[in-house]
Amino acid sequence: MRNLIIASVLLVAGGFAVASWWGVRRLAEQHARSAVAEPATAPAPGPQQIAVVLNPVKDRAQEARVLVEAACRGAGWPAPLVFETIATDPGHSMVRDAIAAGADVVIACGGDGTVRVVAEGLAGTDVPMGLVPLGTGNLLARNLDLDVTRLAHCVHTAVFGRQRRIDTASMRLANSETGEVSTHTFLVIAGVGMDAEVLGDMNEDLKKAVGWIAYTEAGIRHMPGRARKRVEIALDGADFQARRVRAVLFANCSKLPGGVDFIPEAYIDDGVLDVVVMSPRSLIGWVSMYVKVLVQHKRQLAVMASYGAREVTIRSAEPIQTQVDGDVTGAATEIRVEVHPANLLVRVA
């Protein structure tokens, strides 16, 4: 039995590696696929007041700050306003201060958490968000086709790039056992069930050492067993349907770390969320899902069904774990997810 488990883990790990390699190859051949609405436009001419919301604990944070300052100085613009996040505030008050100071663009300089907080503060306004990705995932930057390996390139795009509108989404959580209610903005992908459990159980030291591969290690540990959860799902106000699931994902766009194009039909500005219901009961089910993602097969699987919706509600008798853009957001018995079309302006290359 032990040998069977080891063989299963190795097989799944191999599948992840192949999927990543193939995803990188595909993305090299097809980029800018995410744009389906209006094209990017140039910002208003003339000097701009740049504001930076900076996570100072991230690697290369100070280098990024120096690059932004140099870019503004070289253009003859005012010195950028820099607001550093702190442990008790990941950027909420910093975004408000930047807007109050008259910033023409607010640059999120940090990981996915910083990007999400800045986006939440700018959503629904005409102030664009620039991206200088310093995290391990850098999910939105990848979906906007920024070269996350070139810091100077990302700084140049954030300061001088063109602008386009993208969708954001929100997840409202209610826990009937604790009475807690909260709402969280996300830009790329949110999830309930095993997806969130894996993120909560991830080895942080391994994440710092090997990046996104740490998700794979935690995922493999959670695959054995048949611990499917009974939930009720309603799409766009339709009747609830009972399902037994391992995870439900809500995708605003498609690219994940490692180059995997998870849902090719998920566009970042189409006003629709792609809802993926995953319900494998065995290793065969997991492998079939990875093969589907690997070869980009459009046929629906019994263990992995996809739907398009603007609003999704999930109910569960017992609290289930949730996550948004890689941040664990706690357990809930009712989850309401909604897309907000074209309400965030972003800088792109």
PEHU-V245849 format. One record per backbone hydrogen bond with DSSP energy under -1.0 kcal/mol. NH is the residue of the N-H (numbers start at 1). CO is the residue of the C=O. Records with the same first field share a line. If there is no record, write none. Layout:
BEGIN
NH: CO ; CO
END
This chain:
BEGIN
5: 1
6: 2
7: 3
8: 4
9: 5
10: 6
11: 7
12: 8
13: 9
14: 10
15: 11
16: 12
17: 13
18: 14
19: 15
20: 16
21: 17
22: 18
23: 19
24: 20
25: 21
26: 22
27: 23
28: 24
30: 26
41: 163
51: 105
52: 81
53: 107
54: 83
55: 109
58: 55
61: 58
64: 60
65: 61
66: 62
67: 63
68: 64
69: 65
70: 66
71: 67
72: 68
73: 69
74: 70
75: 71
77: 72
81: 50
83: 52
85: 54
86: 89
89: 86
95: 91
96: 92
97: 93
98: 94
99: 95
100: 96
101: 97
102: 99
103: 98
104: 49
105: 49
106: 128
107: 51
108: 130
109: 53
115: 111
116: 112
117: 113
118: 114
119: 115
120: 116
121: 117
122: 118
123: 119
124: 343
125: 122
129: 345
130: 106
132: 108
134: 110
142: 138
143: 139
144: 140
145: 142
146: 141
148: 146
150: 147
154: 150
155: 151
156: 152
157: 153
158: 154
159: 155
160: 156
161: 157
162: 348
163: 41
164: 346
166: 344
167: 268
168: 340
169: 186
170: 338
171: 184
172: 336
173: 182
174: 334
175: 180
179: 175
182: 173
184: 171
186: 169
190: 250
191: 323
192: 248
193: 321
194: 246
197: 193
198: 194
199: 195
200: 196
201: 197
202: 199
207: 203
208: 204
209: 205
210: 206
211: 207
213: 210
214: 211
215: 212
217: 213
218: 214
219: 215
220: 216
221: 217
222: 218
228: 226
229: 245
231: 243
232: 315
233: 241
234: 313
236: 311
238: 235
241: 233
243: 231
245: 229
246: 278
247: 278
248: 192
249: 276
250: 190
251: 274
252: 188
253: 188
256: 260
259: 256
262: 254 ; 260
266: 263
273: 309
274: 251
275: 307
276: 249
277: 305
278: 247
279: 303
286: 282
287: 283
288: 284
289: 285
290: 286
291: 287
292: 288
293: 289
294: 290
295: 291
297: 292
301: 304
305: 277
307: 275
309: 273
312: 337
313: 234
314: 335
315: 232
316: 333
320: 332
322: 330
323: 191
324: 327
325: 189
327: 324
329: 322
332: 320
333: 174
334: 174
335: 314
336: 172
337: 312
338: 170
339: 310
340: 168
344: 166
346: 164
347: 129
348: 162
END
